[in-house]
Each structure stands twice: as structure tokens, then as C-alpha cells.
Amino acid sequence: MNTVRIWDLPTRLFHWALAACVVALVITAKVGGDAMNWHIRLGYAVFVLLLFRLMWGLVGGRWSRFASFVPTPGRLMRYLRGQAPAHETAGHSALGALSVFALLVVLAAQVGTGLFADDEIAFTGPLVGWVSGSVVSAATRYHKSIGQGLLIGLVVLHLVAIAVYWWRGKNLVRPMIAGDKQMPATERVAPSADGAGQRLLALVLLALATTCVYVLIQSAESPVAVSHPEDSAQPVARTWYSRDTNNVECIETVSPGELARTIQDSGQLPKMSDLPNGSVKVEVERNGTYYSWTFYPSFALCKSTLPRAQKIDEKYN
């Protein structure tokens, strides 16, 4: 048996970082509340990791490149028949490749829908202002139910596969930690490049992925604001953007004066909370109607009215 470097260090770090983020994302989603602040940060981290893996799959180590483990019908049949040569099982096997691609696609869908999701309680995706209410609603439903279920199912399947291989005497975890595999001496398997140059390239790609995500999020959190006389006592009836799960436009800019009057008339102390996208949410209830304002970094105030059962279009002019 020969010891061969299969998994380069960047791939191993990616694998364990992604695993930790996915576990933490599921936990924070289930806990909710203030944990959602961490949920969105972890979502950004997964976004960066996925962009990095996409690039690394093109220029990374030999067995980390997508071309080395594309599950073609021929590879699948040879693997299922037990006839796959060493170079087709050194990295990901044909079935393992299907699992890898499925996880990457489902994670990408979760990150993508999370950017447009809004549970109207503790989580607002940074890109909700870019799309219509129907898109936000669809993204939220997928992210909270279908996507989450698919992700958890694939993770469980992945763990079951690891356990089955371990029971059959094949340890899949050790190579993903140490990077090396024992390969038959009779079959020549080329190692993955894992030197200083490769690792430096990985750092550059990680920095590029981080920059891309940062620029996207920053541009989303700085939308074009409505011109607004902030000291005016009269509301400004201009819609800043509209997003509503029931397809009813009920968001408009509002003056600080009306905000103060509504809170005063409610006779309650308002609930204030910081949102992950840098805005501040102010909530209060008056006469059976739940009022929610969001103070954005652009210094525009947005007002929406949400009765207990469904939203209504209620204008204040």
C-alpha cells in the first residue's frame, strides 16, 4: 500500500468549516430569537465557503476538482458493480460525488432563499428590498420548510454513509483530517498538489469570495433612500419599497413625529431590537393592531401595519 495525499489542506478546512456552520445554522434556526443574528452571520459564512469551493473545484488539488469526480453514468455503473479503478475512488466515489453535488446545490438554494427571506419576527434577509412580496413569500416558505428538510436529510444520509463505510472497514473521516489515503501499490494514483503555492492560492480565492459577499451585502443594505424631511411632523406618503407575504403593499415612509405619536397613543413601552442588516426594529400594539417600524441605515423610516390575522393596506396621510 502507498500513502497518497488526496485531500489538500484548503479542501479539508473547507469541509470542517462548512460542517460546523451547517450544524450551527440548524441550531440557531431552531432556537430563533436573538440567535437569528448569528444565523444570518453563519449564512454569510456559508455563502463565502460555497463561492470558494466553486472556484477551488476548478483550480484546486487534483482530487478536489469537480472534473475528477463527476458522476457520469459509466462511473456509476462501474462503482455499483465493484469494478471502479482506483483513480475513480481515490477521491469521491461516484455515489459520494452525487451526495457532494446534492449538498452543494441544496446549500446554495438555502443561502440564496435566505437572502430574500423574511419571517417578520426576528429575521430579514438583506435582499428583500430588491424583489416583490410574492418572491419574498416563496423564498421564506422554501427556506423554512422544504430547503431545511432537504438539508437535514442530506446531512443525515451523509452521516449514515460514513457509518456504513466504517462498519465495512473503510474510514472516510481520517483522510479528511490528515489528507492522506492508503492506495494499492499496484495502481498508480497521482497525489493532489498541497504545497505553499496551493495554499496561498486558496487564501487569495477565499479573500476574493469574502469580498464578493461583502460587496453584495453592503450594496443591499444601502438602498436608494426616499428624500424625507426628518423633522417634519407630517408623514411622507411615499413608498420606499414594498414587500408583503399577502401581496398587499403596506409599507411607506413615515416621519419621526408620527412614530412618536403612535407610540405615545399606545400607552406601552415599545419593543426595540437590532436587526442583522444594521437596521433597528421598533414594535408596538395599539387597539388590536400590531405596528412595526424599521429604521434603516439610510435614515428612512418605514411603517407597516399587521393585524393579528392578516396584513391590511392602511394609509396615513
VORORO-60200 format. One record per residue (C-alpha): residue in one letter; z, x, y. Coordinates in Angstrom, 3 decimals. Layout:
<pts>
(pt A; (Z; X; Y)) ...
</pts>
This chain:
<pts>
(pt M; (0.000; 0.000; 0.000)) (pt N; (-0.799; 1.170; 3.520)) (pt T; (1.152; 0.358; 6.668)) (pt V; (-1.221; -1.055; 9.287)) (pt R; (-0.489; -2.093; 12.879)) (pt I; (-1.651; -5.711; 13.002)) (pt W; (0.174; -7.258; 15.943)) (pt D; (0.184; -5.285; 19.176)) (pt L; (3.275; -5.387; 21.379)) (pt P; (1.826; -7.776; 24.012)) (pt T; (0.971; -10.316; 21.290)) (pt R; (4.456; -10.076; 19.799)) (pt L; (6.139; -10.507; 23.171)) (pt F; (3.865; -13.441; 23.939)) (pt H; (4.737; -15.093; 20.616)) (pt W; (8.510; -14.894; 21.036)) (pt A; (8.443; -15.742; 24.750)) (pt L; (6.344; -18.820; 24.021)) (pt A; (8.634; -19.847; 21.158)) (pt A; (11.709; -19.568; 23.409)) (pt C; (10.025; -21.534; 26.202)) (pt V; (8.909; -24.337; 23.870)) (pt V; (12.421; -24.752; 22.437)) (pt A; (13.916; -24.762; 25.933)) (pt L; (11.292; -27.255; 27.159)) (pt V; (12.121; -29.720; 24.387)) (pt I; (15.860; -29.369; 25.054)) (pt T; (15.555; -29.824; 28.836)) (pt A; (13.253; -32.841; 28.349)) (pt K; (15.818; -34.489; 26.089)) (pt V; (18.760; -33.673; 28.385)) (pt G; (16.984; -34.814; 31.569)) (pt G; (18.743; -34.985; 34.934)) (pt D; (19.227; -31.632; 36.626)) (pt A; (17.837; -29.919; 33.521)) (pt M; (14.395; -31.108; 34.626)) (pt N; (14.455; -28.434; 37.329)) (pt W; (14.432; -25.891; 34.508)) (pt H; (11.900; -27.973; 32.604)) (pt I; (9.280; -27.562; 35.306)) (pt R; (10.010; -23.852; 35.710)) (pt L; (9.602; -23.371; 31.970)) (pt G; (6.368; -25.352; 32.181)) (pt Y; (5.068; -22.886; 34.749)) (pt A; (6.088; -20.030; 32.427)) (pt V; (4.138; -21.574; 29.542)) (pt F; (1.172; -22.047; 31.883)) (pt V; (1.248; -18.312; 32.648)) (pt L; (1.613; -17.420; 28.966)) (pt L; (-1.323; -19.607; 27.964)) (pt L; (-3.576; -18.079; 30.618)) (pt F; (-2.521; -14.628; 29.461)) (pt R; (-3.209; -15.476; 25.810)) (pt L; (-6.640; -16.822; 26.712)) (pt M; (-7.560; -13.512; 28.310)) (pt W; (-5.814; -11.444; 25.650)) (pt G; (-7.736; -13.317; 22.985)) (pt L; (-10.885; -11.761; 24.437)) (pt V; (-9.790; -8.171; 25.157)) (pt G; (-6.539; -7.647; 23.229)) (pt G; (-5.856; -5.834; 19.969)) (pt R; (-8.305; -6.332; 17.102)) (pt W; (-6.272; -8.943; 15.228)) (pt S; (-5.185; -10.736; 18.406)) (pt R; (-8.753; -11.504; 19.421)) (pt F; (-9.973; -15.018; 18.713)) (pt A; (-13.115; -13.631; 17.092)) (pt S; (-11.012; -12.086; 14.311)) (pt F; (-9.568; -15.372; 13.079)) (pt V; (-11.991; -18.172; 13.953)) (pt P; (-11.531; -20.654; 11.052)) (pt T; (-15.153; -21.091; 10.014)) (pt P; (-15.923; -23.328; 7.002)) (pt G; (-16.729; -20.244; 4.927)) (pt R; (-13.398; -18.588; 5.710)) (pt L; (-11.535; -21.802; 4.975)) (pt M; (-13.199; -22.208; 1.577)) (pt R; (-12.596; -18.568; 0.590)) (pt Y; (-8.943; -18.833; 1.612)) (pt L; (-8.363; -22.105; -0.257)) (pt R; (-9.977; -20.617; -3.364)) (pt G; (-7.846; -17.497; -3.106)) (pt Q; (-10.933; -15.329; -2.604)) (pt A; (-10.382; -14.263; 1.023)) (pt P; (-10.753; -10.479; 1.530)) (pt A; (-8.009; -8.501; 3.236)) (pt H; (-9.778; -8.398; 6.596)) (pt E; (-9.691; -12.234; 6.706)) (pt T; (-5.942; -12.445; 6.046)) (pt A; (-4.675; -9.320; 7.823)) (pt G; (-4.015; -11.297; 10.998)) (pt H; (-4.043; -15.072; 10.909)) (pt S; (-5.347; -16.657; 7.729)) (pt A; (-7.908; -19.454; 8.022)) (pt L; (-5.208; -22.148; 7.770)) (pt G; (-2.928; -20.180; 10.082)) (pt A; (-5.753; -19.971; 12.606)) (pt L; (-6.089; -23.760; 12.593)) (pt S; (-2.380; -24.024; 13.350)) (pt V; (-2.614; -21.456; 16.141)) (pt F; (-5.544; -23.150; 17.864)) (pt A; (-3.928; -26.577; 17.474)) (pt L; (-0.702; -25.328; 19.080)) (pt L; (-2.580; -23.715; 21.968)) (pt V; (-4.603; -26.880; 22.624)) (pt V; (-1.559; -29.180; 22.455)) (pt L; (0.462; -26.872; 24.700)) (pt A; (-2.393; -26.705; 27.202)) (pt A; (-2.548; -30.516; 27.218)) (pt Q; (1.224; -30.704; 27.752)) (pt V; (1.108; -28.268; 30.652)) (pt G; (-1.920; -29.985; 32.159)) (pt T; (-0.479; -33.502; 31.979)) (pt G; (2.907; -32.240; 33.153)) (pt L; (1.321; -31.066; 36.396)) (pt F; (0.246; -34.667; 37.089)) (pt A; (3.250; -36.498; 35.574)) (pt D; (5.956; -38.393; 37.452)) (pt D; (8.880; -40.147; 35.771)) (pt E; (10.121; -41.361; 39.189)) (pt I; (13.649; -40.265; 38.305)) (pt A; (14.062; -36.512; 38.051)) (pt F; (10.598; -35.076; 37.591)) (pt T; (7.500; -34.984; 39.765)) (pt G; (4.567; -32.789; 38.831)) (pt P; (3.188; -30.631; 41.659)) (pt L; (-0.329; -32.095; 41.460)) (pt V; (0.485; -35.823; 41.612)) (pt G; (-0.824; -35.985; 45.156)) (pt W; (-4.269; -34.886; 44.043)) (pt V; (-5.083; -37.838; 41.774)) (pt S; (-4.906; -41.632; 41.673)) (pt G; (-1.939; -43.636; 40.440)) (pt S; (-3.725; -44.567; 37.219)) (pt V; (-4.236; -40.888; 36.378)) (pt V; (-0.575; -40.128; 37.093)) (pt S; (0.468; -43.032; 34.884)) (pt A; (-1.772; -41.940; 31.998)) (pt A; (-0.652; -38.315; 32.287)) (pt T; (3.003; -39.341; 32.298)) (pt R; (2.640; -41.551; 29.222)) (pt Y; (0.859; -38.833; 27.260)) (pt H; (3.263; -36.089; 28.357)) (pt K; (6.407; -38.044; 27.468)) (pt S; (5.266; -39.582; 24.187)) (pt I; (2.045; -38.543; 22.446)) (pt G; (1.971; -34.934; 23.607)) (pt Q; (5.653; -34.343; 22.977)) (pt G; (5.380; -35.817; 19.490)) (pt L; (2.331; -33.699; 18.635)) (pt L; (4.019; -30.546; 19.878)) (pt I; (7.233; -31.113; 17.938)) (pt G; (5.225; -31.999; 14.826)) (pt L; (3.156; -28.812; 15.006)) (pt V; (6.244; -26.668; 15.570)) (pt V; (7.944; -28.220; 12.529)) (pt L; (4.770; -27.680; 10.469)) (pt H; (4.683; -24.048; 11.628)) (pt L; (8.291; -23.507; 10.523)) (pt V; (7.663; -25.190; 7.175)) (pt A; (4.664; -22.912; 6.578)) (pt I; (6.788; -19.830; 7.332)) (pt A; (9.422; -21.047; 4.854)) (pt V; (6.813; -21.709; 2.147)) (pt Y; (5.263; -18.265; 2.547)) (pt W; (8.721; -16.670; 2.458)) (pt W; (9.504; -18.561; -0.759)) (pt R; (6.270; -17.151; -2.226)) (pt G; (7.366; -13.629; -1.284)) (pt K; (5.362; -13.180; 1.910)) (pt N; (7.401; -12.557; 5.049)) (pt L; (5.460; -13.650; 8.147)) (pt V; (8.312; -13.038; 10.569)) (pt R; (8.811; -9.293; 10.054)) (pt P; (5.257; -8.301; 11.112)) (pt M; (5.591; -10.420; 14.263)) (pt I; (8.711; -8.391; 15.090)) (pt A; (7.719; -4.892; 14.017)) (pt G; (3.959; -5.301; 14.359)) (pt D; (3.070; -3.694; 11.011)) (pt K; (1.925; -5.139; 7.683)) (pt Q; (1.644; -3.657; 4.228)) (pt M; (-2.008; -3.867; 3.197)) (pt P; (-3.655; -2.960; -0.141)) (pt A; (-4.740; 0.667; -0.256)) (pt T; (-7.965; -0.380; -1.971)) (pt E; (-9.163; -2.310; 1.074)) (pt R; (-9.626; -0.633; 4.431)) (pt V; (-8.157; -2.703; 7.281)) (pt A; (-8.619; -1.417; 10.816)) (pt P; (-5.422; -1.379; 12.921)) (pt S; (-5.012; -3.042; 16.294)) (pt A; (-5.002; -0.814; 19.339)) (pt D; (-1.453; -0.734; 20.675)) (pt G; (-1.219; 2.291; 22.911)) (pt A; (-0.131; 2.735; 26.503)) (pt G; (-3.570; 1.753; 27.792)) (pt Q; (-3.497; -1.580; 25.957)) (pt R; (-0.016; -2.344; 27.187)) (pt L; (-0.934; -1.501; 30.771)) (pt L; (-3.956; -3.809; 30.483)) (pt A; (-1.653; -6.557; 29.207)) (pt L; (0.614; -6.126; 32.245)) (pt V; (-2.378; -6.406; 34.562)) (pt L; (-3.557; -9.595; 32.829)) (pt L; (-0.044; -11.053; 32.918)) (pt A; (0.154; -10.346; 36.650)) (pt L; (-3.246; -11.977; 37.119)) (pt A; (-2.179; -15.074; 35.169)) (pt T; (1.064; -15.289; 37.170)) (pt T; (-0.846; -15.006; 40.437)) (pt C; (-3.261; -17.764; 39.438)) (pt V; (-0.438; -20.161; 38.582)) (pt Y; (1.486; -19.266; 41.746)) (pt V; (-1.530; -19.853; 43.995)) (pt L; (-2.263; -23.193; 42.319)) (pt I; (1.309; -24.428; 42.648)) (pt Q; (1.664; -23.231; 46.224)) (pt S; (-1.572; -24.919; 47.248)) (pt A; (-0.393; -28.123; 45.579)) (pt E; (2.966; -28.029; 47.315)) (pt S; (1.367; -27.622; 50.749)) (pt P; (-0.910; -30.651; 51.138)) (pt V; (-2.502; -31.592; 54.425)) (pt A; (0.214; -33.430; 56.297)) (pt V; (-0.278; -36.534; 58.400)) (pt S; (0.270; -35.962; 62.087)) (pt H; (3.657; -37.507; 62.622)) (pt P; (5.837; -37.928; 65.715)) (pt E; (9.066; -36.915; 64.014)) (pt D; (11.278; -38.046; 66.880)) (pt S; (9.701; -41.478; 67.131)) (pt A; (11.883; -44.489; 66.367)) (pt Q; (8.849; -46.435; 65.104)) (pt P; (7.365; -45.957; 61.623)) (pt V; (3.922; -44.471; 61.402)) (pt A; (1.807; -46.712; 59.165)) (pt R; (-0.472; -44.015; 57.810)) (pt T; (-0.728; -43.377; 54.098)) (pt W; (-0.057; -39.733; 53.252)) (pt Y; (-1.132; -40.148; 49.638)) (pt S; (-0.903; -42.938; 47.089)) (pt R; (0.317; -42.744; 43.512)) (pt D; (1.743; -45.705; 41.667)) (pt T; (2.024; -46.471; 37.960)) (pt N; (1.118; -50.119; 38.592)) (pt N; (-1.891; -49.215; 40.746)) (pt V; (-0.248; -50.664; 43.856)) (pt E; (-0.278; -48.499; 46.944)) (pt C; (3.242; -48.493; 48.283)) (pt I; (3.687; -45.065; 49.825)) (pt E; (3.440; -44.470; 53.537)) (pt T; (4.828; -42.096; 56.086)) (pt V; (7.991; -43.228; 57.814)) (pt S; (9.858; -42.000; 60.850)) (pt P; (13.309; -40.405; 60.608)) (pt G; (14.544; -43.295; 62.761)) (pt E; (13.707; -45.940; 60.174)) (pt L; (15.092; -43.759; 57.425)) (pt A; (18.418; -43.606; 59.223)) (pt R; (18.442; -47.389; 59.934)) (pt T; (17.690; -48.348; 56.324)) (pt I; (20.426; -46.087; 55.003)) (pt Q; (22.870; -47.445; 57.600)) (pt D; (21.991; -51.063; 56.768)) (pt S; (22.548; -50.457; 53.056)) (pt G; (26.210; -49.674; 53.643)) (pt Q; (26.025; -46.974; 50.962)) (pt L; (26.021; -43.236; 50.890)) (pt P; (22.501; -42.088; 49.982)) (pt K; (21.859; -40.002; 46.906)) (pt M; (20.079; -36.782; 47.773)) (pt S; (18.538; -34.366; 45.286)) (pt D; (16.298; -31.301; 45.403)) (pt L; (13.019; -31.560; 43.501)) (pt P; (11.411; -28.580; 41.744)) (pt N; (8.385; -28.615; 44.068)) (pt G; (10.580; -27.819; 47.077)) (pt S; (10.927; -31.353; 48.420)) (pt V; (14.100; -33.402; 48.884)) (pt K; (14.519; -36.901; 47.489)) (pt V; (16.704; -39.485; 49.249)) (pt E; (17.598; -42.700; 47.388)) (pt V; (19.469; -45.844; 48.378)) (pt E; (19.622; -49.511; 47.328)) (pt R; (19.595; -52.469; 49.752)) (pt N; (19.502; -56.164; 48.865)) (pt G; (18.430; -55.548; 45.276)) (pt T; (15.565; -53.228; 46.249)) (pt Y; (15.584; -49.578; 45.367)) (pt Y; (14.313; -47.331; 48.199)) (pt S; (13.196; -43.762; 47.665)) (pt W; (12.069; -41.253; 50.272)) (pt T; (10.690; -37.801; 49.634)) (pt F; (10.961; -35.136; 52.325)) (pt Y; (8.131; -32.673; 51.693)) (pt P; (7.869; -29.046; 52.817)) (pt S; (5.147; -30.177; 55.232)) (pt F; (7.871; -32.178; 57.057)) (pt A; (6.245; -35.536; 56.432)) (pt L; (8.490; -38.328; 55.179)) (pt C; (7.097; -40.650; 52.570)) (pt K; (8.582; -44.043; 51.716)) (pt S; (8.122; -46.179; 48.623)) (pt T; (9.772; -49.451; 47.627)) (pt L; (10.538; -50.129; 43.987)) (pt P; (12.254; -53.378; 42.902)) (pt R; (14.072; -53.314; 39.575)) (pt A; (11.187; -54.774; 37.567)) (pt Q; (8.011; -53.571; 39.242)) (pt K; (6.735; -51.980; 42.407)) (pt I; (5.531; -54.038; 45.332)) (pt D; (3.391; -53.313; 48.330)) (pt E; (5.825; -53.679; 51.206)) (pt K; (4.716; -52.530; 54.629)) (pt Y; (6.965; -51.784; 57.568)) (pt N; (5.150; -51.705; 60.882)) 
</pts>
